[in-house]
Amino acid sequence: MATTERTAKALVYTNSGSQAGEISSLRTAIASGSTIFANDLNRISTLINNLNGHYHTYDDAYQLATYGNSGDRGNYYEDKNTAGPDSITAAPTNTAADTSITASRHNELKDAVNNIRSHFHEINDRTG
């Protein structure tokens, strides 16, 4: 199956109302010199996992300047939403209070974030 990369117009989170607020709060919590708590890692994991339900909006072109002597030579688009993401691995959210944050846990979070970087969405491409 051939694929064509599209440019998204917007990113829509379906699992959380305020990703931006949570990110801002976490940046403050894990600033240089701060103690990072188990709950902070669980909140980071939750942010990663909230991406599992996201989708994008995009313009689907169903006519681009028709060729020949037929058609009105107009460009027509419709707003569409992608399907949910394929192949995103969940991040662990069970970091217990008063436990050491191990290299293994850091690697699990790193792997989950890197997995997000290579995810894709299916779209329904209208052709006419």
C-alpha positions as CSV (number, residue, x, y, z in Angstrom):
1,M,0.0,0.0,0.0
2,A,1.4,3.4,-1.0
3,T,1.4,6.2,1.5
4,T,1.4,10.0,1.1
5,E,2.4,12.2,4.0
6,R,0.0,14.9,4.8
7,T,0.4,18.1,6.8
8,A,-2.0,18.2,9.8
9,K,-4.0,21.4,10.6
10,A,-4.5,20.6,14.3
11,L,-3.7,18.0,17.0
12,V,-6.8,17.0,19.0
13,Y,-6.4,15.2,22.4
14,T,-9.4,13.1,23.3
15,N,-8.1,11.8,26.6
16,S,-7.4,15.0,28.5
17,G,-8.8,18.5,28.8
18,S,-5.6,20.4,29.5
19,Q,-2.4,19.0,28.2
20,A,-0.8,22.4,28.1
21,G,-1.5,23.1,31.7
22,E,-0.1,19.8,32.8
23,I,3.1,20.3,30.8
24,S,3.6,23.7,32.3
25,S,3.1,22.3,35.8
26,L,5.5,19.5,35.2
27,R,8.2,21.8,33.8
28,T,8.1,23.6,37.2
29,A,8.1,20.4,39.2
30,I,11.1,18.9,37.4
31,A,13.2,22.1,37.1
32,S,16.9,21.8,37.7
33,G,17.7,21.4,41.4
34,S,14.2,20.1,42.2
35,T,13.4,16.8,43.8
36,I,11.6,14.6,41.2
37,F,8.9,12.6,42.9
38,A,7.3,9.3,41.7
39,N,4.1,11.2,41.1
40,D,5.9,13.4,38.6
41,L,7.0,10.4,36.6
42,N,3.5,9.0,36.7
43,R,2.2,12.4,35.4
44,I,4.7,12.3,32.6
45,S,3.5,8.8,31.8
46,T,-0.1,9.9,31.8
47,L,0.8,12.7,29.3
48,I,2.5,10.2,27.0
49,N,-0.5,7.8,27.3
50,N,-2.9,10.6,26.5
51,L,-1.4,10.7,23.0
52,N,-2.9,7.2,22.4
53,G,-6.3,8.8,21.8
54,H,-5.3,11.8,19.7
55,Y,-6.1,12.5,16.1
56,H,-5.3,15.2,13.6
57,T,-7.5,17.4,11.4
58,Y,-6.4,17.8,7.8
59,D,-7.6,19.2,4.4
60,D,-8.6,16.5,2.0
61,A,-8.4,17.7,-1.6
62,Y,-11.0,16.1,-3.8
63,Q,-10.5,18.3,-6.8
64,L,-7.4,20.3,-7.7
65,A,-7.7,22.4,-10.9
66,T,-9.3,19.9,-13.3
67,Y,-7.4,19.2,-16.4
68,G,-8.7,19.5,-20.0
69,N,-11.8,21.3,-21.0
70,S,-14.1,19.9,-18.3
71,G,-14.8,21.0,-14.8
72,D,-14.6,24.4,-13.3
73,R,-10.8,24.3,-12.6
74,G,-11.5,25.0,-8.9
75,N,-9.6,23.6,-5.9
76,Y,-11.9,21.9,-3.4
77,Y,-11.1,20.6,0.0
78,E,-13.0,19.2,2.9
79,D,-12.1,19.1,6.6
80,K,-11.4,15.6,7.8
81,N,-10.1,13.8,10.9
82,T,-7.5,11.1,10.9
83,A,-8.1,7.8,12.7
84,G,-6.3,7.3,16.0
85,P,-2.6,6.6,16.1
86,D,-1.2,3.2,15.2
87,S,1.5,1.5,17.2
88,I,2.0,3.8,20.2
89,T,3.4,1.9,23.2
90,A,1.9,2.7,26.6
91,A,4.2,4.2,29.2
92,P,4.2,2.7,32.7
93,T,2.2,4.7,35.3
94,N,3.0,2.6,38.4
95,T,6.0,4.3,39.8
96,A,5.5,3.9,43.6
97,A,6.1,6.6,46.1
98,D,9.4,6.4,48.1
99,T,11.1,4.2,45.5
100,S,14.3,4.9,43.6
101,I,13.8,6.0,40.0
102,T,15.9,3.5,38.2
103,A,17.6,3.6,34.8
104,S,15.1,1.0,33.7
105,R,12.2,3.3,34.4
106,H,14.0,6.2,32.6
107,N,14.5,3.8,29.6
108,E,10.8,2.8,29.6
109,L,9.8,6.5,29.4
110,K,12.4,7.2,26.7
111,D,11.3,4.2,24.7
112,A,7.6,5.3,24.9
113,V,8.5,8.9,23.8
114,N,10.7,7.6,20.9
115,N,7.9,5.3,19.8
116,I,5.5,8.3,19.6
117,R,8.0,10.0,17.2
118,S,7.4,7.3,14.6
119,H,3.7,6.8,14.9
120,F,1.3,7.2,12.0
121,H,-2.4,7.7,11.3
122,E,-4.7,6.3,8.6
123,I,-6.8,8.7,6.6
124,N,-9.8,8.4,4.4
125,D,-8.7,10.0,1.2
126,R,-11.6,11.3,-0.9
127,T,-10.8,11.0,-4.6
128,G,-13.9,12.5,-6.2
